[in-house]
Amino acid sequence: MTSSSRLRRLLYQSTHRGTHEMDMILGAFAERFLPTFSPVQLDAFDAILQRCDPDLYERLTKPEPRAEDSDVMRRLLAFAATLSKRD
């Protein structure tokens, strides 16, 4: 898969999750950061997208530091925190 088609797929999956809240959080994150991600970071984001919405939403709204968090998950947690501060 070419990098541009992979980016399009990940962006689509980020904005068509099934829950409005996750579409907003993941979609905004993907639009902002995916174009700058390395292949390894894209792999990590792809893995995040495989998680079910309720579990991922709880993780993003009640963040607690975890040693196993990838760089991408830490960035996503920080991004989600900035969104909640704007509300």
C-alpha positions, 0 to 999 in steps of 0.5 A: 500500500502506498503511503498516500493510500495508507494515509487516506485509509487511516484518516477515513477510519479516524473519522468514521468510527461509529461514535461522534465523539471518537470521530471528532477526537481521532479525526482532528488528531489524524488531520493534524498529525498523520502527514508528519508521522513516520511509518513506525508511528503510522503503525502505532496509530493503526493499532490504536484504531483497532481498539473498540470505541468505548475502551479507547474513549475511556482511555482518552478521557481518563488518562493515566500514565502507562509504561507501555504507551507508544509515542503516538498514544502519548501524543493522542492523550495530550491532544485529547486533553487540549480538546477537553480544556476548550469545552 
